Amino acid sequence: MAAGVMKQASGGGSGHRRRRRRAQPMSEINVTPLVDVMLVLLIVFMVAAPLMTVGVPVKLPKTEASALPTDQEEPLTVTLTASGEITLQKTVVPRDQLVDKLRAVLAERKSDRIYLRADAASSWDAVAQVMGILNAAGFSNIGLVTDTATHSAGSTTGSGG
């Protein structure tokens, strides 16, 4: 008899099973994955942004020209510093090796467009010499990179006399 009493006591007394309610669907949107993705994108852009600039800092002459057109290929730039140092993209190249390096680069590219960035303190003689080197290497489409200046009403363009 004790076994029967134990059995009845462990069964809950009435012998009826209770139905469990089904779990209700969550009615909130979990934004944690969205925040995670946004933070990763923010970090990627913060790391990539400094790499977007073109290497050697030079003081460009001011002009009223329009901005450079965007092409599919990365623009090829040669920079002439005020001290006369020449760089191809970000690599310093001696003047006597420049033609060979440019010919090798031109063989891999489909465009013969090249941009020359010359420091404003560079002499036009040095700029013309570099343009001659670019032409000798096979680049016939040479663009001069300048800094666009805003035209103010108080500025004068001629010399007073």
C-alpha positions, 0 to 999 in steps of 0.5 A: 500500500505504501507503494501505491501512495508513493505512486499517487503522490509523485503523479501530481495527485489528480492524474491529469496531465497539464498542457504546456503552452506553445512558445509565443513568437518574439515580437521584437527585432534583434538589432545586435547583428545590425550594430555588429555589421555597422561597426565592422564597416566603420572600422573598414572605412577608417582603415581604408580612408588614409590609403586613398590619398596619393603619396608624396606631399607637394604644394600644387600650383593653383588653377581654375581647371575642373577636377580629373575624370575618373577612369576604370584604371588607377591613375598613373602619377609621376611626382616632381618635388621641389628638390627635383626628386621624381616619384612614380606613384609612391616609389622614388625613381632615379632620373636615368631609370625612369624611362625603363620603368615607365615603359614597363608600366606602359606595357601592362596598361591599356591607356597611355594617360599619365598625370604629372604632379609638380611642386609649385616651387619646381622650375618650368625647366624641370617640369619640361624635362620630366614631360620629355622623359614621359613622352620618350617612354611612350606616354602621349597623353600627359595631364598636369595636376593642379590645385583648384583655386576659388576665384575671389573678387578681391584678387588681381591677376595682372601686375600693377604698373 
